[in-house]
Amino acid sequence: MIDINNLSVSFAGTPIFSNLSFKLTSGNRVGLIGKNGVGKSTLLRVIAGEQEFDGILAIDKNTKIGFLKQDIDFNYGKTILEETYLAFSEINTIESELSKIHKELEKRKDFESESYHDLLHKLDDLTQRFELIGGYNYKGDTERILQGLGFKRGDFNKKTDALSGGWRMRIELAKILLQNNEVLLLDEPTNHLDLESILWFESFLQAYRGIVLVVSHDKMFLDNITNRTIEISLGSIYDYKKPYSQYLVIRQELIEKQLQAQKNQEKQIKHTEQLIEKFRYKASKAAFAQSLIKKLEKVERIEVDVTDNSVMHVRFPISEQSGKLIFTLDEVSKRYKENLVIDRFSLLLERGTRIAFVGQNGMGKSTLAKILVNEIDFEGALKIGHNVKIGYFAQNQSDFLNGNNTLLEEMETVANDHNRIKIRNMLGSFLFGGDAVDKKVKVLSGGERNRLALCKMLMNPFNVLIMDEPTNHLDMASKSVLKKALKSFAGSLILVSHDRDFLQGLVEKVYEFREHKIKEYLGDIDYYLERRKFDNFREVEKVAPITEKKNSSRKISREEEKNKKKLKNRIGKLELNIEQFEEEIKGFDSLIAGKDASITQLDFFKAYQDKKDELEKMMHEWTNLQEQLME
């Protein structure tokens, strides 16, 4: 059991939270929620013994606690299996001792000596202890947990040095799950898991009998694994034995009842005050007035729970309009050493595109996003359209922040003479007002760093926005605000996300990444799910890859290959002409906007209209050719 009483934490004299009190017992699976920066991660560190505090924290003696942090220190030079085996410190120690004893026994010949018999007794004791703590099962358990978290058996002996932060986090999570801890403290555990791994992890936690205290902004995950919700808001807590969605309903009903009771009480108080004022100066009613005054003094005023309704204000700055085509990919492939991620993928994206990349981790969603912004090398051809200005938010965007900078200094790294005066206002709109701008970046929570990275990206305008898992670490309110801002964004949008609630209403086309192939669905997320015939978005990634029959694909004839080449050449020439005409029409538009004297001539408007008509014809021809090429 964990017993917390009047717990308070302050940083540099500023209170994070004060006088928190609650108890946790076996079987409690608690969702710890609240806005970014309210102290959720701090509370986990307190319970883990890594943070100083005031108050009382009582934990049963010898309780084993596993703590998954957002930021981890990682060893290099080990394989995935070797790193995961570090979870078994006692088993590793006994295994080493047993190995030494066996080697010594092989050398000994004094079978009747007392020291030989002592060595046998020690061997027996260690063997029994080794079996008791799972020494004969730990390797199988390790492989089972690693596979559940998305690792393939063929990767087990690969070095961890080349792994991304997300995969390293999975190893750390595997180590914690293998240690038979009685308490699990989990800080944003799903941020680096794909949907298949999340589903496995949910099953694991549902069967877990100890205490789970999890910080997460994944509504579905919280609803599926928790049986209790604790919210930290404005330094206080609200504690209900319900999962997240049910808690929200109860919390709202409670506030509404409090408001109604407060309203009725204020009406009664006002009526009493009127009676006091009416009778207090009349001798015959003075005693009655005094009794009313005493009665009023004893009334316990009803208070309504205060909610923190502050939200960031996001508006994506749009630059000048791009050309008709924003991206053209032709036979694009990408390998990481021997691992083929994308195989000869071709794609044409037009202005106004709003699409989602979905699918399992490691199938190329983030890789394709990086290719589109020319961040990594690849095979094939990528053509970025005329006047395309890209805004890119990487999955690990907050990692590029300088922790030693203040928030102001970090924003100034992307400022210019035109936008420097806006820095403080922008920080304020992202809830970094007043003295907060002088904080060091390194003291921010994960969600606050994501907000700062987002704020920094918005310093300069763009017309194509690519976002890779933008909701990681963001609280529920911030996710809602971000979604609203994306809905009103007038440019082209590409989102990589596992969050169905977030994607609904934002995209009009879906690309599914599976087994190095990318399939297009011409509809929104709901249409995609309907076509895939799944009720739940997570089911998409549960299904095993469909293996195609050998020799099922028809060979392309030489004539078809020749026609395909002709189509591509014609399309390429058309695209050059389209860009040229768009530039010329842009020149006409500038003359009209500047009210140039030459525009009064009839020939000017005729030439202007001819250009627009010709451009329309070329666009029509380009569409027809593309359809022929697809066929």
Secondary structure, DSSP 8 states (H G I E B T S, - for coil): -EEEEEEEEEETTEEEEEEEEEEE-TT-EEEEE-STTSSHHHHHHHHTT-S--EEEEEE-TT--EEEE-SS-----S-BHHHHHHTT-HHHHHHHHHHHHHHHHHHH---TTSHHHHHHHHHHHHHHHHHHHTTTTTHHHHHHHHHHHTT--GGGTTSBGGG--HHHHHHHHHHHHHHTT-SEEEEESTTTT--HHHHHHHHHHHHH--SEEEEE---HHHHHHH-SEEEEEETTEEEEESS-HHHHHHHHHHHHHHHHHHHHHHHHHHHHHHHHHHHHTT-GGGHHHHHHHHHHHHH-------------------B-S---SEEEEEEEEEEEETTEEEEEEEEEEEETT-EEEEEE-TTSSHHHHHHHHTT-S--EEEEEE-TT--EEEE-TTGGGGS-TTSBHHHHHHTT--TTTGGGHHHHHHHTT--GGGGGSBGGGS-HHHHHHHHHHHHTTS-BSEEEEESTTTT--HHHHHHHHHHHHH--SEEEEE-S-HHHHTTT-SEEEEEETTEEEEESS-HHHHHHHHT-SSGGGGGTS------TT-S----HHHHHHHHHHHHHHHHHHHHHHHHHHHHHHHHHHHHTT-GGGGSHHHHHHHHHHHHHHHHHHHHHHHHHHHHH-
